[in-house]
Amino acid sequence: MVAWLAFLAVVAAIYGIALIGYSRAQRQDTVETPEVAARTANFRRRMTRATAPALMLVEAETPGFSKFGGAPDWRLGSPWPQGPDGRLGFLLQLDLAAAHAAGGPDWLPSTGGLYFFRDDRWGLADQVLVLHQPLETLETAVPPADLPAKWRHPERYIGFRRRMSRPSLEWLGGDIREVDADAFDREDLAKGDGPSHQVCGYPAEIQETCMPLECEYAKRKLPYDHGPATPAITKAARSWRLLAQIDSDAALKMNWGDGGMIYVLVREVDARAGDFSRTVTITQTY
């Protein structure tokens, strides 16, 4: 029996080495073909052309309207938002005028506040609710007594720090297996050592999915693995924009899955109209 097990171990080791060698050879052959070189160059050009401003949400030096956690400051008499399973937890609020002053995109409304609420229905497209209200006659809301403690987050005031961002290969609908992977530098996309909260720009994806396409499928109530996208779906997917990226953050008592992220996306035409009732939430974790 021992001899037989030893024989199987040797066979498994040889087979594993063969698989590794095949994978490396396949990638090397792919990288060297003119077709792959052309696809790689095309995606790099598209990334450069699509460069867009992003606003990193950093801790503010002085308190203002924009903040994580605590309780929302909103229009007098506003009811606490409800979801399919009851009251929602408050995530953050943003001053859109301040976002514009910091160099935010022109497709966001220039006035008013955005409020983000969520529940625990992980992975559902409507997990996060976004409200847009004018910033007038404000009051600080009192969280409902029955709101779960895990949905209450410490208060942190937010400042905006502008940077330029570019889309990932996944955002553009590319397949890493069909290009020279070494040609794509993801340092400006990857999650750093600290929490990476962001408004607009392009997300730091954890999983290799095409978010715009995923949003368009969700809007049409189709699964992401529905099959190859039709030209009409592919065209419609180009209208989706990252509205907010909310990272796991221990100081804010936010942990999405296993240190993952929440991404909220909106169609540009809806954002320009001040309509945030049809956002799509994507959740990713490690």
DODO-487146 format. One record per residue: x, z, y negated of N, C-alpha, C in turn; residue number from 1; chain; residue in one letter. Coordinates in steps of 0.2 Angstrom, whole numbers. Each point is the difference from the previous one (the first is absolute). Layout:
N
X;Z;Y;X;Z;Y;X;Z;Y;NUM;A;A
...
//
This chain:
286
4;0;6;-4;0;-6;4;0;-6;1;A;M
6;4;0;4;0;-6;3;-6;-1;2;A;V
3;-4;5;3;-6;-1;-5;-5;-2;3;A;A
-6;0;2;-6;-5;-3;-1;2;-7;4;A;W
0;6;-2;-1;1;-7;6;-2;-5;5;A;L
6;1;3;6;-3;-3;-1;-7;-1;6;A;A
-2;-3;5;0;-8;0;-5;-2;-6;7;A;F
-6;4;0;-5;-2;-5;2;1;-7;8;A;L
4;5;-1;3;2;-7;5;-6;-2;9;A;A
4;-2;5;5;-6;-2;-4;-6;-2;10;A;V
-5;-1;4;-4;-6;-1;-4;0;-7;11;A;V
-2;6;-2;-4;1;-6;5;-1;-6;12;A;A
6;3;1;5;0;-5;2;-8;-1;13;A;A
1;-3;5;2;-8;0;-6;-3;-4;14;A;I
-6;1;2;-6;-3;-3;0;1;-7;15;A;Y
1;7;-2;0;2;-7;5;-4;-4;16;A;G
6;0;2;5;-4;-3;-1;-7;-1;17;A;I
-3;-3;5;-3;-7;0;-5;-1;-6;18;A;A
-4;5;0;-6;-1;-6;4;1;-6;19;A;L
4;4;-1;3;1;-7;4;-6;-2;20;A;I
4;-3;5;4;-6;-1;-5;-6;-2;21;A;G
-6;0;3;-4;-6;-1;-3;1;-7;22;A;Y
-2;6;-2;-3;1;-7;5;-2;-5;23;A;S
6;3;1;5;-2;-5;2;-7;-1;24;A;R
0;-4;6;2;-7;0;-6;-4;-3;25;A;A
-6;3;1;-6;-4;-2;0;1;-8;26;A;Q
1;6;-3;0;1;-7;6;-4;-3;27;A;R
6;-1;3;5;-3;-2;-1;-8;-1;28;A;Q
-3;-2;6;-2;-7;0;-5;-2;-6;29;A;D
-5;5;-1;-5;-1;-5;3;0;-7;30;A;T
4;4;-1;3;1;-7;4;-6;-1;31;A;V
3;-4;4;5;-5;-1;-4;-7;-1;32;A;E
-6;0;2;-4;-7;-1;-1;-2;-7;33;A;T
0;-6;-2;-2;-2;-7;-7;2;-2;34;A;P
-5;0;5;-7;1;-1;0;8;-3;35;A;E
3;4;4;0;7;-2;3;1;-7;36;A;V
6;-3;-1;3;0;-6;-4;-2;-6;37;A;A
-4;-5;1;-5;-3;-5;-5;5;-1;38;A;A
-3;3;5;-5;5;0;2;6;-4;39;A;R
6;2;2;3;6;-4;1;-1;-7;40;A;T
3;-6;-2;1;-1;-7;-7;-1;-4;41;A;A
-5;-2;4;-7;-1;-4;-3;7;-1;42;A;N
1;4;5;-3;7;-1;4;4;-6;43;A;F
6;-1;0;4;3;-5;-2;-2;-7;44;A;R
-1;-7;-1;-2;-3;-6;-7;3;-2;45;A;R
-5;1;5;-6;2;-1;0;8;-3;46;A;R
4;3;4;1;7;-2;2;1;-8;47;A;M
5;-4;-2;3;0;-6;-6;-2;-5;48;A;T
-3;-5;1;-6;-2;-5;-5;5;0;49;A;R
-1;4;5;-6;4;0;2;7;-3;50;A;A
6;1;-2;2;7;-3;-5;2;-5;51;A;T
-2;7;1;-5;2;-5;2;8;-2;52;A;A
-3;2;-5;2;7;-2;-4;5;4;53;A;P
3;5;2;-3;6;3;2;6;-4;54;A;A
-5;5;0;1;6;-3;0;6;5;55;A;L
6;3;0;1;6;4;-3;6;-3;56;A;M
-3;4;4;-4;6;-2;5;6;0;57;A;L
3;2;-5;5;5;0;-3;6;-4;58;A;V
3;6;1;-2;6;-3;1;-1;-7;59;A;E
-5;2;-4;0;-1;-7;4;6;-4;60;A;A
3;-2;-5;4;6;-4;-5;4;-4;61;A;E
-6;-3;-2;-5;4;-3;-7;-2;3;62;A;T
-4;5;0;-7;-1;3;-4;-5;-4;63;A;P
-4;-4;3;-4;-5;-3;-6;-1;4;64;A;G
-3;-6;0;-6;-1;4;1;-1;8;65;A;F
5;-5;1;2;-2;6;3;6;5;66;A;S
-3;1;6;3;5;4;-2;-1;7;67;A;K
3;3;5;-2;1;6;-3;7;1;68;A;F
-5;0;5;-3;7;2;-3;4;-6;69;A;G
-1;6;2;-4;4;-5;-7;-2;0;70;A;G
-3;0;-6;-7;-2;0;-1;-6;-5;71;A;A
-4;-5;1;-1;-6;-5;-2;2;-6;72;A;P
2;-3;-6;-2;0;-6;-4;-6;-2;73;A;D
-7;1;0;-4;-6;-1;-6;1;-4;74;A;W
-4;-6;0;-6;0;-5;-4;6;1;75;A;R
-3;3;-5;-4;6;1;-6;-1;4;76;A;L
-1;4;5;-6;0;4;1;-5;6;77;A;G
6;-2;2;1;-5;5;-1;4;7;78;A;S
-3;-3;5;-1;4;6;6;-1;4;79;A;P
2;5;5;5;-1;4;-1;-5;5;80;A;W
5;-5;1;-2;-6;5;-1;2;7;81;A;P
-4;-3;3;-2;1;7;2;-6;4;82;A;Q
2;1;7;2;-5;4;-5;0;6;83;A;G
1;-4;5;-4;0;6;-1;7;4;84;A;P
6;4;-1;0;6;4;0;6;-5;85;A;D
-3;-1;-6;0;5;-5;4;0;-6;86;A;G
2;5;-3;4;0;-6;7;-3;1;87;A;R
3;-3;-5;6;-3;0;5;5;-3;88;A;L
7;-1;2;5;4;-3;3;-4;-6;89;A;G
2;3;-5;3;-3;-6;8;-1;1;90;A;F
2;-6;-1;7;-2;1;4;0;-7;91;A;L
-3;-5;-4;4;0;-7;-5;-4;-5;92;A;L
2;1;-6;-3;-4;-6;6;-3;-4;93;A;Q
-2;-6;-3;5;-4;-3;-3;-2;-7;94;A;L
4;0;-5;-2;-2;-7;2;-7;0;95;A;D
-5;-5;-1;2;-7;0;4;-2;-6;96;A;L
-2;3;-6;3;-2;-6;8;2;1;97;A;A
1;6;3;7;2;1;4;-5;4;98;A;A
-4;-2;6;3;-5;4;2;-6;-3;99;A;A
-4;-3;-4;1;-6;-4;6;1;-5;100;A;H
0;6;-3;6;1;-5;6;0;4;101;A;A
0;2;6;6;1;4;2;-7;3;102;A;A
-3;-5;-1;1;-7;2;-3;-2;7;103;A;G
-6;3;1;-4;-2;6;-3;-7;-1;104;A;G
-3;-2;5;-3;-7;1;-6;-1;-5;105;A;P
-1;-7;-2;-5;-1;-4;-7;0;3;106;A;D
0;0;7;-6;-1;4;-4;7;0;107;A;W
4;5;-2;-4;7;0;-3;1;-7;108;A;L
-6;3;0;-3;1;-6;4;4;-5;109;A;P
0;-1;-6;4;3;-5;-2;7;-2;110;A;S
-6;2;2;-3;6;-3;-3;4;6;111;A;T
-2;6;-1;-3;4;5;4;3;5;112;A;G
-3;4;5;4;3;5;-2;-2;7;113;A;G
5;0;5;-1;-1;7;0;6;3;114;A;L
-5;1;5;0;7;4;0;-2;7;115;A;Y
4;3;4;1;-2;7;-2;6;4;116;A;F
-5;-1;5;-3;5;5;1;-2;7;117;A;F
0;4;5;1;-2;7;-3;5;4;118;A;R
-1;-2;7;-2;4;5;5;-1;6;119;A;D
-2;3;6;5;0;5;-2;-6;5;120;A;D
-3;-5;-2;-2;-5;5;6;-5;0;121;A;R
5;2;4;6;-4;0;0;-7;2;122;A;W
2;-5;-3;0;-6;2;-6;-5;-2;123;A;G
-4;4;-3;-6;-4;-3;1;-3;-7;124;A;L
-3;-6;-1;1;-4;-6;-3;4;-6;125;A;A
-5;4;1;-3;4;-6;2;7;0;126;A;D
6;2;3;2;7;0;1;2;-7;127;A;Q
2;-4;-5;2;2;-6;-6;-3;-5;128;A;V
-3;5;-4;-4;-3;-5;3;1;-7;129;A;L
-1;-6;-4;3;0;-7;-5;-1;-5;130;A;V
0;4;-5;-5;0;-5;4;-2;-7;131;A;L
-4;-4;-4;3;-1;-7;-5;2;-5;132;A;H
3;5;-4;-5;3;-6;4;-1;-6;133;A;Q
-4;0;-6;3;1;-6;2;7;-1;134;A;P
6;1;-4;3;6;-2;-3;3;-6;135;A;L
-6;2;1;-4;3;-6;-4;6;2;136;A;E
-1;5;-4;-4;6;2;1;2;7;137;A;T
7;2;0;2;2;7;-1;8;1;138;A;L
-1;1;7;0;7;2;4;1;6;139;A;E
3;6;2;4;1;6;-5;2;5;140;A;T
-1;-4;5;-5;1;6;2;7;3;141;A;A
-5;2;4;1;6;4;0;-2;7;142;A;V
5;0;4;-1;-3;7;-5;4;4;143;A;P
-4;-3;4;-5;3;4;2;5;4;144;A;P
-3;6;1;2;5;4;1;-2;7;145;A;A
-4;-4;3;1;-2;7;5;-6;1;146;A;D
4;-2;-5;5;-5;1;6;3;4;147;A;L
2;-3;6;5;3;4;6;1;-4;148;A;P
4;5;2;6;2;-3;5;-5;1;149;A;A
0;-4;5;5;-5;1;-1;-6;-4;150;A;K
-6;-1;-4;-1;-5;-4;1;2;-7;151;A;W
3;6;-1;2;3;-7;7;-1;-1;152;A;R
2;-3;-5;8;-1;-1;2;3;-7;153;A;H
6;3;0;3;3;-6;0;-6;-5;154;A;P
0;3;-6;0;-4;-6;7;-2;-2;155;A;E
1;-7;-2;6;-2;-2;-1;-6;-5;156;A;R
2;1;-6;-1;-5;-5;5;-6;1;157;A;Y
-3;-6;-2;3;-6;2;3;-4;-6;158;A;I
6;-3;0;3;-4;-4;1;-7;3;159;A;G
0;-5;-4;1;-7;3;7;-3;-1;160;A;F
4;-2;5;6;-3;-1;0;-7;3;161;A;R
1;-5;-4;0;-7;1;6;-3;4;162;A;R
-1;-4;5;5;-3;3;-3;-7;3;163;A;R
4;-4;1;-2;-7;3;0;0;8;164;A;M
-5;-3;3;0;0;7;-2;-7;2;165;A;S
2;-1;6;-1;-6;3;-4;1;7;166;A;R
-4;-5;2;-3;0;7;4;0;6;167;A;P
-2;3;5;4;0;6;-2;-6;4;168;A;S
4;-2;5;-2;-6;4;-7;1;3;169;A;L
-2;6;2;-6;1;3;-6;-1;-5;170;A;E
1;2;-6;-5;-1;-5;-1;-7;-1;171;A;W
5;-4;0;0;-8;-1;-3;-3;7;172;A;L
-1;4;5;-3;-3;6;6;-3;5;173;A;G
6;2;-2;6;-3;4;1;4;7;174;A;G
3;-3;5;2;3;6;7;1;1;175;A;D
2;6;0;7;2;0;4;-4;6;176;A;I
-4;-2;5;3;-3;6;1;-8;-1;177;A;R
-2;-2;-6;1;-7;-2;4;-1;-5;178;A;E
4;5;-3;4;-1;-5;7;4;1;179;A;V
5;-1;-4;6;4;1;-1;7;-3;180;A;D
-1;5;4;-2;6;-2;5;4;-4;181;A;A
7;-2;1;5;3;-4;0;-3;-8;182;A;D
-4;-5;-1;0;-3;-7;-5;4;-4;183;A;A
-4;5;3;-5;4;-4;3;7;-2;184;A;F
1;1;-6;2;7;-2;-6;4;-2;185;A;D
-1;5;4;-6;4;-1;1;7;-4;186;A;R
6;0;-3;2;7;-3;-5;1;-5;187;A;E
-3;-5;-4;-4;2;-5;-8;1;2;188;A;D
-1;-1;6;-6;0;3;-1;7;5;189;A;L
6;2;3;-1;5;5;-1;7;-4;190;A;A
-3;4;4;-1;7;-3;6;4;0;191;A;K
1;3;-6;6;4;-1;0;7;3;192;A;G
4;4;-2;1;7;2;-6;4;-2;193;A;D
-3;-1;-6;-5;3;-3;-7;-3;1;194;A;G
-5;3;-2;-7;-4;0;0;-6;-5;195;A;P
-3;-5;2;0;-6;-4;-8;-2;-2;196;A;S
-2;4;-5;-7;-2;-3;1;-5;-5;197;A;H
-5;-5;0;1;-6;-4;-7;-3;-1;198;A;Q
0;-3;-6;-6;-4;-2;2;-7;-1;199;A;V
-4;-5;3;2;-7;-1;6;-2;3;200;A;C
2;-6;-1;6;-3;3;-1;-1;7;201;A;G
5;0;4;0;-1;7;1;6;4;202;A;Y
-3;1;6;1;7;4;6;0;4;203;A;P
2;6;1;5;1;5;-3;1;7;204;A;A
-1;-5;4;-4;0;6;4;4;5;205;A;E
-3;3;4;3;4;6;-1;-5;6;206;A;I
-6;-3;1;-1;-4;6;0;-8;-3;207;A;Q
2;-4;5;0;-7;-1;-6;-4;0;208;A;E
-5;1;-5;-6;-3;0;0;-4;-7;209;A;T
-4;-5;0;-2;-3;-7;-5;3;-3;210;A;C
1;4;-5;-6;4;-3;-5;-4;-3;211;A;M
2;-5;-4;-6;-4;-3;-4;-3;5;212;A;P
3;-2;5;-5;-3;6;-4;5;3;213;A;L
3;6;1;-3;6;3;-6;2;-4;214;A;E
1;0;-7;-6;1;-5;-5;-5;1;215;A;C
1;-6;0;-5;-5;0;-4;0;7;216;A;E
4;2;5;-4;1;6;-5;6;0;217;A;Y
3;5;-3;-4;6;-1;-6;-1;-4;218;A;A
1;-4;-5;-6;-2;-5;-5;-4;4;219;A;K
2;-4;5;-5;-4;4;-2;3;6;220;A;R
2;7;1;-2;4;6;3;-3;6;221;A;K
6;-3;0;3;-3;6;6;4;1;222;A;L
2;1;7;6;4;2;6;-4;-2;223;A;P
6;4;-1;6;-4;-2;2;-4;5;224;A;Y
-1;1;6;2;-4;6;-5;-6;1;225;A;D
-4;-1;-5;-5;-5;1;2;-7;3;226;A;H
6;-2;-2;3;-6;2;3;-3;-6;227;A;G
3;-7;1;3;-3;-6;-5;-1;-6;228;A;P
3;2;-6;-5;-1;-6;-1;-7;-1;229;A;A
-6;-1;-3;-2;-7;-2;3;-1;-7;230;A;T
0;-6;-2;3;-2;-7;-4;4;-5;231;A;P
-7;1;1;-4;3;-5;2;7;-1;232;A;A
1;4;6;2;7;0;7;1;-3;233;A;I
4;-5;2;7;1;-3;0;-1;-7;234;A;T
-4;-5;-3;0;-1;-7;-3;7;-3;235;A;K
-6;2;3;-3;6;-3;4;6;0;236;A;A
5;1;5;4;6;0;5;0;-5;237;A;A
1;-5;-4;5;0;-5;-2;3;-6;238;A;R
-6;2;0;-3;3;-6;1;8;0;239;A;S
2;3;6;1;7;0;6;3;-3;240;A;W
-1;5;-3;6;4;-4;0;7;2;241;A;R
6;3;0;1;7;1;-2;4;-6;242;A;L
-5;4;1;-2;4;-5;4;7;0;243;A;L
1;3;5;3;6;1;3;1;7;244;A;A
6;3;0;4;2;6;1;8;-1;245;A;Q
-3;3;5;0;8;0;4;2;6;246;A;I
6;3;-1;4;1;5;-1;8;3;247;A;D
2;1;6;0;7;2;5;4;-5;248;A;S
-3;6;-2;4;4;-4;-1;7;1;249;A;D
5;4;3;-1;7;2;-2;4;-6;250;A;A
3;-1;-6;-1;4;-6;-8;0;-2;251;A;A
-3;-6;2;-7;-1;-2;-4;1;6;252;A;L
2;3;5;-3;1;6;-4;-6;3;253;A;K
4;-6;-1;-3;-7;3;4;-2;5;254;A;M
-3;-1;6;4;-2;6;-5;-5;4;255;A;N
2;-7;-1;-5;-5;3;3;-2;7;256;A;W
-3;2;5;2;-1;7;7;4;1;257;A;G
5;-4;2;7;3;1;4;-2;-6;258;A;D
-1;3;-6;4;-2;-6;-2;-7;-2;259;A;G
-6;-3;0;-1;-7;-1;-3;0;-8;260;A;G
-3;-6;-1;-2;-2;-7;-7;-2;0;261;A;M
-4;1;-5;-6;-3;-2;1;-5;-5;262;A;I
-3;-6;2;0;-6;-5;-7;-2;-2;263;A;Y
-1;0;-6;-7;-3;-3;1;-6;-3;264;A;V
-4;-5;2;1;-7;-3;-7;-2;-3;265;A;L
1;-5;-5;-6;-2;-3;1;-8;-1;266;A;V
-6;-3;-1;1;-7;-2;1;-1;-7;267;A;R
4;-4;-2;2;-1;-8;-6;-1;-4;268;A;E
-4;-4;2;-6;-2;-3;-5;6;-1;269;A;V
0;5;5;-4;6;-1;3;5;-5;270;A;D
7;0;1;3;5;-5;0;-2;-7;271;A;A
0;-7;-1;0;-2;-7;-7;1;-3;272;A;R
-5;0;4;-7;2;-2;-2;7;0;273;A;A
5;5;2;-1;7;0;-4;2;6;274;A;G
0;-4;5;-4;2;6;4;2;6;275;A;D
0;6;1;5;3;5;-4;3;6;276;A;F
-6;-3;1;-5;2;5;1;-3;7;277;A;S
5;-5;0;1;-4;6;7;0;2;278;A;R
4;5;-1;7;1;2;0;0;7;279;A;T
6;-1;3;1;1;7;6;5;1;280;A;V
-1;4;4;6;5;2;3;-2;6;281;A;T
7;0;0;4;-1;6;4;6;1;282;A;I
0;3;6;5;6;1;5;-2;6;283;A;T
6;2;-2;5;-1;5;4;6;1;284;A;Q
3;1;6;4;5;2;6;-2;5;285;A;T
4;5;1;6;-2;5;-2;1;7;286;A;Y
//
